[in-house]
Amino acid sequence: MAKTLLRTGNLDDFQAVGGGGQAVFESALQIREALRLRKQQAIVDCLAIPQVNDSGDRVDWYSPVEGSVTSWKAADEDDRYRALRYLENTLASVESLSKKCLQSPKTAQQLFGSLLSKAFQFPGENFLFLVDGKPVISFWGFVNLNENARDDVLDCLRESLIPEPAPVVIEDPEPEPEPEPVMTFEHADEPLVAPSTVVRITPEDLYEPEPAPVVAQPVQEPAPAIVAKKRRIPLWTLPVAAVIVAAIAAPLLWPKQAPSAEPAPVPVPQPVEIAPKPIKAVEPLAMNLPLHQAEVVASKEKEPAPAPQPAPVVIVAIPKDAMVMEANQVKAGSTRFLNGTWRAILDVKDPVTGKPPSLRYQIQNNKGFARVVHGDNVVCRVEVFSGLHSNGELMIKSRGHARCTDGSRYPMPEIACKAGTSDIAECRARYDANTVVPLTFKKAGA
């Protein structure tokens, strides 16, 4: 088998496609072997051979045939046209075989047909190589992140073959210069202004005449109003009138006189001296009390206990790749902090390799899948779902055991996480009632 390396990449940088609830990549080797047994060598030679590293996060793609390797972009136009026609004929055979397997009553044949219908999906033209002029696809069974499988698998190759139209440059014609106006004088010897139209300007014409001063006209005062003359009363008559008025009003103001009988005189009492009673002297009481120096006695009440000092706030640096259960999201019941791809580190060891298994979770909106690589590069996959309890605990569960490429089943743990210091997730994986191990989530690719 040839060992010409075509391309290397991280599995988390692409989106796996599949059918029948299983990803194409998980059964890549089985698909190539099944095609070989069906004597479909032309299809097998178009699919590169994947090899996963020990960590299970990167994969190398090797050419199945020997020969000189040229990338799609580096190949000339004729070679690319021939490779495209070759792939079109190969895809026609793949579609025919896929439909035939889907119509089979056997479940295994139906699964193979479903996976084969998506096997030739690849991210783009940069993942196609020409080995001795024949096309070989790397990262088959994958598309770019956040993209769906293309209806026309070879559409990206056809777009690269369409020649780009040459830009049409339209030069603006230079505008012709406008002719300068020609001034002609028909009668050059005659004056430009006729004598009859000559206007002489004197110095007096350059100034405006000042307005004539305004002379104030005398204001005619209005004639005084004519007042009718009144007859004057002699002043000597006023005292006479006052004497008359006083003589008339005086009797009215006098008080009425009482009868002539005089009242009897009232006797006035004489003051009598009253001597005060003698006051008895009060003898002082004998005070035979002992005299001692005063002492200050302390109060028996207990002094108030000092207020407890607040515990110091410990600020812990949050690693950039750690899972942080944000308090606001947890309070609102949201798990947006879980969206993405995570590498789960378990405190267990694989009995075959002696290393911890590679466990990865890819979750979006509480749904996704988990991939486990253990033993001798055995890849297992299972669907998972997540949610938050009312007490703020995050739960991640799987739908049964994971299905592995060697036909076995791998038990998946039930994961529970709570926000710890600085809201960093503290998780544990529970396999059964007696097996609970610590688990740490780290952002994949960090």
Backbone hydrogen bonds in HBPLUS format (Angstrom, degrees):
<---DONOR---> <-ACCEPTOR-->    atom                        ^
c    i                          cat <-CA-CA->   ^        H-A-AA   ^      H-
h    n   atom  resd res      DA  || num        DHA   H-A  angle D-A-AA Bond
n    s   type  num  typ     dist DA aas  dist angle  dist       angle   num
A0063-SER N   A0004-THR O   2.83 MM  59  5.36 159.1  1.88 148.8 154.7     1
A0006-LEU N   A0061-TRP O   2.79 MM  55  5.66 171.0  1.80 162.4 164.8     2
A0061-TRP N   A0007-ARG O   2.91 MM  54  5.42 155.5  1.97 167.4 173.6     3
A0009-GLY N   A0059-VAL O   3.24 MM  50  5.85 157.1  2.29 152.8 159.4     4
A0059-VAL N   A0009-GLY O   3.06 MM  50  5.85 159.0  2.10 164.3 170.9     5
A0013-ASP N   A0010-ASN O   3.14 MM   3  5.61 162.6  2.17 113.1 118.5     6
A0011-LEU N   A0057-ASP O   2.90 MM  46  5.65 163.6  1.93 147.9 153.5     7
A0014-PHE N   A0011-LEU O   3.36 MM   3  5.86 167.4  2.37 115.7 117.1     8
A0015-GLN N   A0143-VAL O   2.79 MM 128  5.25 177.7  1.79 161.4 161.4     9
A0143-VAL N   A0015-GLN O   2.86 MM 128  5.25 153.0  1.93 146.2 155.2    10
A0017-VAL N   A0141-GLY O   3.05 MM 124  5.60 166.6  2.07 144.3 143.4    11
A0024-VAL N   A0017-VAL O   2.92 MM   7  6.20 175.9  1.92 149.0 148.0    12
A0019-GLY N   A0022-GLN O   2.98 MM   3  5.57 134.3  2.19 165.8 165.5    13
A0022-GLN N   A0019-GLY O   3.28 MM   3  5.57 152.1  2.36 105.8 113.3    14
A0027-SER N   A0024-VAL O   3.05 MM   3  5.55 147.7  2.15 111.7 120.9    15
A0028-ALA N   A0025-PHE O   3.23 MM   3  4.81 163.4  2.26 107.2 104.2    16
A0031-ILE N   A0027-SER O   2.84 MM   4  6.04 151.7  1.92 154.4 162.4    17
A0032-ARG N   A0028-ALA O   3.12 MM   4  6.42 162.8  2.15 151.9 155.4    18
A0033-GLU N   A0029-LEU O   3.05 MM   4  6.24 155.9  2.11 144.6 151.4    19
A0034-ALA N   A0030-GLN O   2.87 MM   4  6.04 156.3  1.93 146.5 153.0    20
A0035-LEU N   A0031-ILE O   3.03 MM   4  6.25 155.8  2.09 149.0 155.1    21
A0036-ARG N   A0032-ARG O   3.03 MM   4  6.25 150.7  2.12 141.4 149.6    22
A0037-LEU N   A0033-GLU O   2.98 MM   4  6.27 156.9  2.04 149.8 155.3    23
A0038-ARG N   A0034-ALA O   3.14 MM   4  6.34 135.7  2.34 136.2 147.7    24
A0038-ARG N   A0035-LEU O   3.19 MM   3  5.04 127.7  2.48  90.5 104.2    25
A0040-GLN N   A0035-LEU O   2.93 MM   5  5.24 159.6  1.97 153.3 154.7    26
A0039-LYS N   A0036-ARG O   2.96 MM   3  5.01 154.9  2.03 108.2 111.8    27
A0043-ILE N   A0040-GLN O   3.12 MM   3  5.53 127.1  2.42 104.6 117.0    28
A0044-VAL N   A0040-GLN O   3.10 MM   4  6.46 157.0  2.16 148.3 155.4    29
A0045-ASP N   A0041-GLN O   2.93 MM   4  6.10 158.2  1.98 153.9 157.9    30
A0046-CYS N   A0043-ILE O   3.16 MM   3  5.41 151.1  2.25 104.2 112.9    31
A0047-LEU N   A0044-VAL O   3.11 MM   3  5.52 161.8  2.14 113.6 119.4    32
A0137-ILE N   A0046-CYS O   2.78 MM  91  5.93 169.7  1.79 150.1 150.8    33
A0048-ALA N   A0137-ILE O   2.98 MM  89  5.71 164.0  2.00 157.0 154.0    34
A0049-ILE N   A0062-TYR O   2.84 MM  13  5.06 164.4  1.86 149.9 151.5    35
A0062-TYR N   A0049-ILE O   2.90 MM  13  5.06 163.2  1.93 139.9 144.2    36
A0051-GLN N   A0060-ASP O   2.82 MM   9  5.17 132.7  2.05 147.2 158.9    37
A0060-ASP N   A0051-GLN O   2.86 MM   9  5.17 168.0  1.88 144.8 146.1    38
A0053-ASN N   A0058-ARG O   3.02 MM   5  5.75 162.4  2.06 152.1 152.7    39
A0056-GLY N   A0053-ASN O   3.15 MM   3  5.36 144.1  2.28 102.6 113.0    40
A0132-ASP N   A0068-SER O   2.95 MM  64  5.43 151.1  2.04 156.8 157.0    41
A0070-THR N   A0130-LEU O   2.86 MM  60  5.10 145.2  1.98 140.1 151.4    42
A0130-LEU N   A0070-THR O   2.72 MM  60  5.10 174.1  1.72 162.7 164.8    43
A0075-ALA N   A0071-SER O   3.13 MM   4  6.30 132.1  2.37 147.7 158.9    44
A0080-ARG N   A0076-ASP O   3.15 MM   4  6.41 156.0  2.21 151.4 158.5    45
A0081-TYR N   A0077-GLU O   3.01 MM   4  6.26 153.5  2.08 148.9 155.8    46
A0082-ARG N   A0078-ASP O   3.04 MM   4  6.32 161.3  2.08 151.6 156.2    47
A0083-ALA N   A0079-ASP O   2.94 MM   4  6.13 157.4  1.99 146.3 152.8    48
A0084-LEU N   A0080-ARG O   2.94 MM   4  6.08 151.7  2.02 143.7 151.3    49
A0085-ARG N   A0081-TYR O   3.08 MM   4  6.37 158.2  2.13 147.9 152.9    50
A0086-TYR N   A0082-ARG O   3.01 MM   4  6.25 154.2  2.08 145.1 152.7    51
A0087-LEU N   A0083-ALA O   2.96 MM   4  6.22 157.4  2.02 148.2 153.6    52
A0088-GLU N   A0084-LEU O   2.97 MM   4  6.21 153.3  2.04 147.8 155.2    53
A0089-ASN N   A0085-ARG O   3.13 MM   4  6.40 159.9  2.17 150.0 153.6    54
A0090-THR N   A0086-TYR O   2.99 MM   4  6.25 155.9  2.05 146.1 153.6    55
A0091-LEU N   A0087-LEU O   2.84 MM   4  5.99 159.9  1.88 152.6 157.2    56
A0092-ALA N   A0088-GLU O   3.12 MM   4  6.31 145.4  2.25 139.4 148.2    57
A0093-SER N   A0089-ASN O   3.26 MM   4  6.62 151.3  2.34 143.4 149.7    58
A0094-VAL N   A0090-THR O   2.99 MM   4  6.33 151.8  2.08 146.0 154.6    59
A0095-GLU N   A0091-LEU O   2.92 MM   4  6.10 164.6  1.94 152.9 155.5    60
A0096-SER N   A0092-ALA O   3.14 MM   4  6.31 156.6  2.20 142.2 148.4    61
A0097-LEU N   A0093-SER O   3.01 MM   4  6.20 162.3  2.04 149.2 153.7    62
A0098-SER N   A0094-VAL O   2.88 MM   4  6.03 156.4  1.94 150.5 157.7    63
A0099-LYS N   A0095-GLU O   3.04 MM   4  6.20 164.8  2.06 149.6 152.4    64
A0100-LYS N   A0096-SER O   3.16 MM   4  6.33 155.2  2.22 143.5 150.3    65
A0101-CYS N   A0097-LEU O   3.06 MM   4  6.29 155.0  2.13 148.2 154.2    66
A0102-LEU N   A0098-SER O   2.98 MM   4  6.21 154.0  2.05 150.6 158.0    67
A0103-GLN N   A0099-LYS O   3.22 MM   4  6.41 136.8  2.42 140.1 149.5    68
A0104-SER N   A0101-CYS O   3.10 MM   3  5.19 159.6  2.15 105.0 111.2    69
A0110-GLN N   A0106-LYS O   3.09 MM   4  6.38 153.6  2.16 146.3 153.8    70
A0111-LEU N   A0107-THR O   2.93 MM   4  6.20 157.1  1.99 152.2 158.0    71
A0112-PHE N   A0108-ALA O   2.99 MM   4  6.23 157.1  2.05 145.5 151.7    72
A0113-GLY N   A0109-GLN O   2.95 MM   4  6.18 157.2  2.01 146.7 152.7    73
A0114-SER N   A0110-GLN O   2.94 MM   4  6.18 151.7  2.03 145.9 153.7    74
A0115-LEU N   A0111-LEU O   2.98 MM   4  6.22 160.6  2.02 152.2 156.6    75
A0116-LEU N   A0112-PHE O   2.90 MM   4  6.00 155.3  1.96 147.1 154.5    76
A0117-SER N   A0113-GLY O   3.16 MM   4  6.27 140.4  2.33 138.2 146.6    77
A0118-LYS N   A0115-LEU O   3.15 MM   3  5.54 149.3  2.25 107.3 115.8    78
A0119-ALA N   A0116-LEU O   3.32 MM   3  4.92 156.8  2.38  94.3 101.1    79
A0121-GLN N   A0118-LYS O   3.34 MM   3  5.70 165.4  2.36 113.8 115.6    80
A0141-GLY N   A0121-GLN O   2.75 MM  20  5.21 153.6  1.81 152.7 160.5    81
A0127-PHE N   A0124-GLY O   3.09 MM   3  5.84 165.7  2.11 123.5 127.0    82
A0128-LEU N   A0125-GLU O   3.30 MM   3  5.55 162.8  2.33 115.3 114.8    83
A0138-SER N   A0127-PHE O   3.01 MM  11  5.42 172.8  2.01 170.5 171.4    84
A0129-PHE N   A0136-VAL O   2.99 MM   7  5.30 166.3  2.01 153.2 157.7    85
A0136-VAL N   A0129-PHE O   2.76 MM   7  5.30 147.9  1.86 157.3 163.1    86
A0131-VAL N   A0134-LYS O   2.83 MM   3  5.24 158.9  1.87 155.1 150.1    87
A0134-LYS N   A0131-VAL O   3.14 MM   3  5.24 167.1  2.16 110.6 111.8    88
A0147-GLU N   A0144-ASN O   3.22 MM   3  5.60 132.5  2.46 140.1 134.1    89
A0155-ASP N   A0152-ASP O   3.18 MM   3  5.37 163.0  2.21 114.9 116.0    90
A0157-LEU N   A0154-LEU O   3.13 MM   3  5.34 131.1  2.38 101.5 114.2    91
A0158-ARG N   A0154-LEU O   3.15 MM   4  6.48 154.9  2.21 152.9 159.8    92
A0159-GLU N   A0155-ASP O   3.11 MM   4  6.35 154.6  2.17 149.6 155.8    93
A0161-LEU N   A0158-ARG O   3.09 MM   3  5.18 141.8  2.24  99.3 110.4    94
A0162-ILE N   A0159-GLU O   3.40 MM   3  5.47 150.4  2.49  98.7 106.6    95
A0197-THR N   A0194-ALA O   2.95 MM   3  5.36 145.6  2.07 108.3 118.6    96
A0198-VAL N   A0195-PRO O   3.31 MM   3  5.31 169.7  2.33 104.4 107.3    97
A0205-ASP N   A0202-THR O   2.87 MM   3  5.36 142.4  2.01 110.3 121.2    98
A0206-LEU N   A0203-PRO O   3.19 MM   3  5.50 152.1  2.27 106.7 114.5    99
A0237-THR N   A0234-PRO O   3.37 MM   3  6.05 167.0  2.39 116.2 119.9   100
A0238-LEU N   A0235-LEU O   3.25 MM   3  5.87 159.6  2.29 119.1 123.4   101
A0241-ALA N   A0237-THR O   3.23 MM   4  6.43 155.0  2.29 148.6 154.8   102
A0242-ALA N   A0238-LEU O   3.11 MM   4  6.36 157.8  2.16 152.7 158.7   103
A0243-VAL N   A0239-PRO O   3.08 MM   4  6.28 157.2  2.13 149.8 154.6   104
A0244-ILE N   A0240-VAL O   3.23 MM   4  6.44 152.1  2.31 142.8 150.0   105
A0245-VAL N   A0241-ALA O   3.03 MM   4  6.34 160.2  2.07 153.2 157.5   106
A0246-ALA N   A0242-ALA O   3.02 MM   4  6.20 160.9  2.06 149.5 154.5   107
A0247-ALA N   A0243-VAL O   3.06 MM   4  6.20 153.4  2.14 143.3 150.1   108
A0248-ILE N   A0244-ILE O   3.18 MM   4  6.45 143.1  2.32 143.3 152.5   109
A0249-ALA N   A0245-VAL O   3.04 MM   4  6.23 161.1  2.08 153.3 157.9   110
A0250-ALA N   A0246-ALA O   3.07 MM   4  5.91 146.4  2.19 148.1 153.6   111
A0253-LEU N   A0250-ALA O   3.13 MM   3  5.40 137.8  2.32 106.9 117.7   112
A0322-ALA N   A0319-PRO O   3.22 MM   3  5.37 168.3  2.24 109.9 113.2   113
A0443-LYS N   A0321-ASP O   2.72 MM 122  4.79 157.4  1.77 136.8 144.9   114
A0425-ALA N   A0323-MET O   2.89 MM 102  5.67 174.7  1.89 161.6 161.5   115
A0325-MET N   A0423-ASP O   2.80 MM  98  5.36 148.4  1.90 175.7 166.3   116
A0330-VAL N   A0326-GLU O   2.94 MM   4  6.21 164.5  1.97 159.0 164.0   117
A0331-LYS N   A0327-ALA O   2.89 MM   4  6.01 161.6  1.93 149.6 154.8   118
A0332-ALA N   A0328-ASN O   3.08 MM   4  6.23 146.7  2.19 138.3 147.0   119
A0334-SER N   A0329-GLN O   2.78 MM   5  4.91 156.5  1.83 153.1 148.8   120
A0333-GLY N   A0330-VAL O   3.05 MM   3  4.97 153.8  2.12  99.7 108.0   121
A0338-LEU N   A0335-THR O   2.99 MM   3  5.51 160.1  2.03 114.3 120.7   122
A0339-ASN N   A0336-ARG O   3.17 MM   3  5.46 158.1  2.22 109.8 116.0   123
A0340-GLY N   A0363-ILE O   2.88 MM  23  5.65 159.0  1.92 165.7 168.2   124
A0363-ILE N   A0340-GLY O   3.03 MM  23  5.65 156.0  2.09 163.9 159.5   125
A0444-ALA N   A0341-THR O   3.03 MM 103  5.60 173.1  2.03 138.4 137.8   126
A0342-TRP N   A0361-TYR O   2.75 MM  19  5.16 162.4  1.78 155.1 161.4   127
A0361-TYR N   A0342-TRP O   2.91 MM  19  5.16 161.0  1.95 147.1 153.6   128
A0343-ARG N   A0442-LYS O   2.70 MM  99  5.20 174.5  1.70 165.0 165.8   129
A0442-LYS N   A0343-ARG O   3.01 MM  99  5.20 147.0  2.12 137.7 148.1   130
A0344-ALA N   A0359-LEU O   2.86 MM  15  5.36 162.7  1.89 154.2 158.5   131
A0345-ILE N   A0440-THR O   2.88 MM  95  5.18 167.8  1.89 151.5 155.4   132
A0440-THR N   A0345-ILE O   3.13 MM  95  5.18 153.7  2.20 135.5 143.7   133
A0350-ASP N   A0355-LYS O   2.61 MM   5  5.23 157.3  1.66 123.2 130.4   134
A0354-GLY N   A0350-ASP O   2.71 MM   4  4.91 141.1  1.86 138.2 148.4   135
A0358-SER N   A0373-VAL O   3.06 MM  15  5.08 161.2  2.09 155.4 152.0   136
A0373-VAL N   A0358-SER O   2.88 MM  15  5.08 152.6  1.95 142.3 151.1   137
A0360-ARG N   A0371-ARG O   2.93 MM  11  5.26 158.4  1.98 150.6 157.6   138
A0371-ARG N   A0360-ARG O   2.85 MM  11  5.26 155.4  1.91 146.2 154.5   139
A0362-GLN N   A0369-PHE O   2.96 MM   7  5.59 169.2  1.97 170.2 173.8   140
A0369-PHE N   A0362-GLN O   3.03 MM   7  5.59 148.0  2.13 146.8 153.3   141
A0364-GLN N   A0367-LYS O   2.76 MM   3  5.46 167.3  1.77 159.3 160.7   142
A0367-LYS N   A0364-GLN O   3.23 MM   3  5.46 155.5  2.30 106.3 113.6   143
A0386-SER N   A0366-ASN O   3.11 MM  20  4.74 149.4  2.20 124.5 126.5   144
A0368-GLY N   A0384-VAL O   3.20 MM  16  5.43 139.4  2.38 154.1 145.5   145
A0384-VAL N   A0368-GLY O   2.99 MM  16  5.43 166.7  2.01 122.4 125.6   146
A0370-ALA N   A0382-VAL O   2.80 MM  12  5.47 160.4  1.83 163.3 170.2   147
A0382-VAL N   A0370-ALA O   3.06 MM  12  5.47 147.4  2.17 150.8 157.6   148
A0372-VAL N   A0380-CYS O   2.85 MM   8  4.98 160.5  1.89 136.5 143.0   149
A0380-CYS N   A0372-VAL O   2.70 MM   8  4.98 158.3  1.75 153.8 160.0   150
A0374-HIS N   A0378-VAL O   3.03 MM   4  5.42 155.9  2.09 147.7 152.1   151
A0378-VAL N   A0374-HIS O   2.96 MM   4  5.42 159.5  2.00 166.5 166.2   152
A0405-THR N   A0379-VAL O   2.90 MM  26  5.67 140.3  2.06 147.7 159.5   153
A0381-ARG N   A0403-ARG O   2.96 MM  22  5.50 151.5  2.05 136.1 141.8   154
A0403-ARG N   A0381-ARG O   2.97 MM  22  5.50 151.5  2.05 154.2 145.0   155
A0399-ARG N   A0383-GLU O   3.02 MM  16  5.85 158.7  2.07 160.2 159.0   156
A0385-PHE N   A0397-LYS O   2.92 MM  12  5.65 156.0  1.98 158.2 164.3   157
A0397-LYS N   A0385-PHE O   2.95 MM  12  5.65 163.6  1.98 171.8 174.3   158
A0387-GLY N   A0395-MET O   3.05 MM   8  5.53 140.9  2.20 150.0 157.5   159
A0395-MET N   A0387-GLY O   2.91 MM   8  5.53 169.4  1.93 168.6 171.5   160
A0389-HIS N   A0393-GLU O   2.89 MM   4  5.25 165.9  1.91 151.1 155.6   161
A0392-GLY N   A0389-HIS O   3.06 MM   3  5.42 159.2  2.10 116.1 117.7   162
A0394-LEU N   A0417-CYS O   2.85 MM  23  4.96 160.4  1.88 151.3 153.8   163
A0417-CYS N   A0394-LEU O   2.84 MM  23  4.96 152.6  1.91 140.9 148.7   164
A0396-ILE N   A0415-ILE O   2.90 MM  19  5.05 156.2  1.95 146.2 149.6   165
A0415-ILE N   A0396-ILE O   3.00 MM  19  5.05 165.7  2.02 157.0 154.8   166
A0402-ALA N   A0410-TYR O   2.83 MM   8  4.94 157.1  1.88 155.7 149.0   167
A0410-TYR N   A0402-ALA O   2.87 MM   8  4.94 158.9  1.92 138.0 145.0   168
A0404-CYS N   A0408-SER O   3.04 MM   4  5.32 160.4  2.07 160.8 155.3   169
A0407-GLY N   A0404-CYS O   3.10 MM   3  5.44 157.6  2.15 115.3 117.2   170
A0414-GLU N   A0430-ARG O   2.90 MM  16  5.09 169.3  1.91 136.7 138.1   171
A0430-ARG N   A0414-GLU O   2.90 MM  16  5.09 162.9  1.93 137.5 143.4   172
A0416-ALA N   A0428-ARG O   3.10 MM  12  5.66 160.3  2.14 157.6 163.6   173
A0428-ARG N   A0416-ALA O   2.99 MM  12  5.66 143.6  2.12 150.7 162.0   174
A0418-LYS N   A0426-GLU O   3.06 MM   8  5.40 153.9  2.13 134.2 140.3   175
A0426-GLU N   A0418-LYS O   2.83 MM   8  5.40 162.9  1.86 155.6 161.2   176
A0420-GLY N   A0424-ILE O   2.81 MM   4  5.20 157.9  1.86 135.3 143.1   177
A0423-ASP N   A0420-GLY O   3.03 MM   3  4.98 141.2  2.19 133.2 124.3   178
A0424-ILE N   A0421-THR O   3.12 MM   3  5.82 169.7  2.13 120.3 123.6   179
A0439-LEU N   A0427-CYS O   3.23 MM  12  5.27 162.1  2.27 123.1 119.3   180
A0429-ALA N   A0437-VAL O   2.73 MM   8  5.30 169.4  1.74 169.3 169.8   181
A0437-VAL N   A0429-ALA O   2.88 MM   8  5.30 157.5  1.93 153.2 156.4   182
A0431-TYR N   A0435-THR O   2.87 MM   4  5.42 154.6  1.94 158.9 166.6   183
A0435-THR N   A0432-ASP O   3.35 MM   3  5.21 152.0  2.43  98.4 106.2   184
A0446-ALA N   A0443-LYS O   3.27 MM   3  5.76 162.2  2.31 130.1 131.0   185
